Amino acid sequence: MRLAQLARKLSLKSTAIVDFLAAQGVAIDDSPNAKVDEVHARAVISHFAPALLDVEETIPHEPENTLEAPKEETIEIPEPSDESEVMEEVDEVENEVASSIETVEELPDVIRAPKIELSGLKVLGKIELPEKKKKEESEVINESGEVLIEESVTEPRIKPREKKFTDRKRIERPRRNTLSEARERERREEEEKRKAEEEKRKELRKQKYLQTRQAKAPSRAEKVKVEKEVKKAPAKKKKEESVSLLTRFMRWLTSNQT
């Protein structure tokens, strides 16, 4: 067993195994490819993981299947005394040889992998290419007797493409989802109701505001009356001031005369 394999099996470092074997008096190189004897490996396993030894002992080892070729049997034929005995022994020998041949034929044949047949290239369609222009030669005899060769080029005819007409009536349009349409309609109706309620609330607020303002603001007649009273007040004060000055002056004069 290799040192790396033993360390992986015990989930240990290779240095720990090397130190343990060195303490036991066995020197091994600290390399993953170093060989460890079975005796030393069992000692290491019994020290670090004795449970693995119990598991290995409980697992029975399967016998190796070894096919041995049948050995050739040598049959000694005694010298027959009579012809009948000779014939019987020959038949027995032939039967034994036939049975040995059958046992040889009964040996398992070699298992061969099944052949996989690969499919070739598939022709999906053909592309028609325009044919090359063919030159037609025609001989023309000149007035002087010379033969002139005229070449006429014939262009190949291109087949027009066939138009495929589709019946528009037969084309089925995708069906609409009625459930999603109903949900969309309900959502729109709810949105409209919400907007209408918001407008009503705004209108009510506006009316309340105007009412409170009218209640607080005095009427036009009251405003005029208040303004008149404010204007009259300073005139009365002036009269009172003038009267008080005259009385004071008169009092002063009387006091001086006496």
C-alpha positions in Angstrom: 0.0 0.0 0.0 1.3 3.5 -0.8 1.8 6.1 1.9 -0.5 8.6 0.3 -3.3 5.9 0.0 -2.9 5.0 3.6 -2.9 8.6 4.7 -6.1 9.3 2.6 -7.8 6.2 4.1 -7.1 7.3 7.7 -7.5 11.1 6.8 -4.1 11.9 8.3 -1.0 13.6 7.2 1.8 11.4 5.8 4.3 12.9 8.3 2.2 11.5 11.3 2.4 8.0 9.8 6.2 8.3 9.1 6.8 9.5 12.7 4.7 6.6 14.1 6.6 4.0 12.1 9.9 5.7 13.0 9.0 5.3 16.7 8.3 1.6 16.0 11.7 1.2 14.4 10.6 1.2 10.7 12.2 3.8 8.4 10.1 5.0 5.5 10.7 7.9 3.1 8.2 10.8 3.5 7.0 10.7 -0.1 3.5 9.9 -1.3 4.7 7.0 -3.5 6.6 5.2 -0.6 5.5 1.6 -0.1 4.2 0.4 3.3 4.1 -3.3 4.0 0.7 -4.9 5.0 2.0 -5.7 8.5 3.1 -2.1 9.1 -0.1 -0.8 7.5 -2.3 -2.9 9.8 -0.2 -1.6 12.8 -0.8 2.0 11.7 -4.6 1.3 11.2 -4.9 -0.4 14.6 -3.2 2.6 16.3 -5.1 5.4 14.6 -8.4 3.9 13.5 -9.0 0.4 14.9 -12.6 0.4 13.8 -11.5 0.1 10.2 -9.9 -3.3 11.0 -13.1 -4.6 12.4 -15.0 -3.5 9.2 -12.4 -5.2 7.0 -12.7 -8.4 9.0 -16.5 -8.5 8.7 -16.5 -8.0 4.9 -16.0 -11.5 3.3 -13.5 -11.6 0.5 -15.1 -12.8 -2.7 -13.2 -15.6 -4.4 -11.6 -14.7 -7.6 -13.2 -16.2 -10.7 -10.5 -18.0 -12.5 -11.3 -20.0 -15.5 -9.0 -22.9 -16.0 -8.7 -24.6 -19.3 -9.7 -28.3 -19.1 -6.8 -30.6 -18.9 -6.3 -33.2 -21.5 -7.1 -36.6 -20.2 -5.1 -39.5 -21.2 -7.2 -42.6 -21.5 -5.4 -46.0 -21.5 -7.2 -48.5 -23.6 -6.5 -52.1 -22.5 -6.1 -54.6 -25.2 -9.5 -56.1 -25.9 -10.0 -59.8 -26.0 -13.1 -59.8 -28.1 -14.3 -57.5 -30.8 -17.5 -56.6 -28.9 -15.6 -55.4 -25.9 -13.4 -53.3 -28.2 -16.5 -51.6 -29.7 -18.0 -50.9 -26.4 -14.8 -49.3 -25.0 -14.4 -47.2 -28.2 -18.0 -45.9 -27.8 -17.3 -45.0 -24.1 -14.1 -43.2 -25.1 -16.0 -41.2 -27.8 -18.7 -40.2 -25.4 -16.1 -39.0 -22.9 -14.3 -37.0 -25.6 -17.6 -35.5 -26.7 -18.5 -34.5 -23.2 -15.1 -32.9 -22.7 -15.5 -30.9 -25.9 -18.9 -29.7 -24.8 -17.5 -28.5 -21.5 -14.9 -26.5 -23.4 -17.5 -25.0 -25.7 -19.6 -24.0 -22.7 -16.9 -21.5 -21.6 -18.2 -17.9 -21.6 -17.6 -16.1 -24.8 -15.9 -12.8 -25.0 -18.3 -10.0 -24.4 -18.2 -7.6 -27.3 -19.5 -4.1 -27.4 -22.5 -3.5 -29.7 -21.8 -1.8 -32.9 -23.3 1.7 -33.2 -24.5 2.6 -36.7 -23.8 6.2 -37.5 -26.4 7.9 -39.7 -25.1 9.7 -42.7 -25.8 13.2 -43.9 -29.5 14.0 -44.4 -30.5 16.0 -47.5 -32.9 18.7 -46.3 -33.5 20.6 -49.6 -32.0 21.6 -52.9 -31.0 25.0 -54.2 -31.5 25.5 -57.9 -28.7 27.6 -59.4 -29.1 29.4 -62.7 -27.5 27.5 -65.5 -24.5 28.9 -67.3 -25.1 30.7 -70.5 -24.7 28.4 -73.5 -22.9 29.6 -76.5 -24.5 28.7 -79.8 -22.2 28.8 -82.8 -23.5 29.4 -86.3 -21.5 29.4 -89.5 -22.1 32.3 -91.9 -20.5 32.3 -95.3 -19.3 35.7 -96.4 -19.5 37.1 -99.9 -15.8 36.5 -100.4 -16.3 32.8 -99.5 -14.9 33.1 -96.0 -16.7 31.2 -93.3 -17.6 33.4 -90.3 -18.6 31.8 -87.0 -21.2 33.7 -85.0 -21.6 33.0 -81.4 -25.0 33.6 -79.8 -25.4 33.6 -76.1 -28.6 32.1 -74.8 -29.6 33.1 -71.3 -31.2 30.4 -69.2 -34.7 30.9 -68.1 -35.2 31.6 -64.5 -38.3 30.0 -63.0 -40.6 32.5 -61.3 -41.1 32.0 -57.7 -44.4 30.5 -56.7 -46.4 32.8 -54.5 -48.0 31.2 -51.6 -51.5 32.6 -50.9 -52.8 32.3 -47.4 -56.4 32.5 -46.5 -56.6 35.4 -44.1 -60.0 34.3 -42.9 -58.7 31.0 -41.8 -55.8 32.5 -39.7 -56.9 32.2 -36.1 -56.1 35.2 -34.1 -54.8 34.6 -30.5 -57.7 34.6 -28.1 -57.7 37.4 -25.5 -57.5 36.5 -21.9 -61.0 37.5 -20.6 -60.0 37.2 -17.0 -57.2 39.7 -17.3 -59.5 42.1 -19.2 -62.1 41.9 -16.5 -59.5 42.7 -13.9 -58.3 45.6 -15.9 -61.9 46.9 -16.3 -62.5 46.6 -12.5 -59.2 48.5 -11.8 -60.2 51.3 -14.1 -63.7 51.6 -12.6 -62.2 51.8 -9.1 -59.7 54.5 -10.2 -62.6 56.6 -11.7 -64.6 56.2 -8.5 -61.7 57.3 -6.4 -61.1 60.4 -8.6 -64.8 61.3 -8.3 -64.8 61.0 -4.5 -61.6 63.2 -4.4 -63.3 65.9 -6.5 -66.4 65.9 -4.2 -64.1 66.3 -1.1 -62.4 69.2 -2.7 -65.7 70.9 -3.5 -67.0 70.4 0.0 -63.8 71.9 1.5 -64.1 74.9 -0.8 -67.7 75.6 0.2 -66.8 75.3 4.0 -63.9 77.7 3.5 -66.2 80.3 1.8 -68.9 79.9 4.5 -66.4 80.5 7.3 -64.9 83.5 5.6 -68.3 85.1 5.0 -69.2 84.5 8.7 -66.1 86.2 9.9 -66.0 89.1 7.4 -68.4 92.1 8.4 -71.0 93.3 6.0 -70.5 96.5 3.8 -73.0 98.6 5.8 -71.2 97.7 9.0 -67.9 98.7 7.5 -69.3 102.1 6.5 -70.7 102.7 10.0 -67.4 101.8 11.6 -65.6 104.2 9.3 -68.0 107.1 10.2 -67.6 106.5 13.9 -63.8 106.5 13.5 -64.0 109.8 11.6 -66.3 111.5 14.2 -64.2 110.6 17.2 -61.2 113.0 16.5 -63.7 115.9 15.9 -65.2 115.5 19.3 -61.8 115.3 20.9 -60.8 118.6 19.2 -64.0 120.4 20.5 -63.3 119.2 24.0 -59.7 120.4 23.8 -60.8 123.8 22.6 -63.4 124.2 25.4 -60.9 123.3 28.0 -58.4 125.9 26.7 -61.1 128.7 26.8 -62.0 127.8 30.4 -58.4 128.0 31.4 -57.9 131.3 29.7 -61.0 132.8 31.4 -59.8 131.6 34.7 -56.5 133.1 34.2 -58.0 136.5 33.3 -60.2 136.6 36.4 -57.4 135.7 38.6 -55.3 138.6 37.2 -58.0 141.2 37.6 -58.4 140.4 41.2 
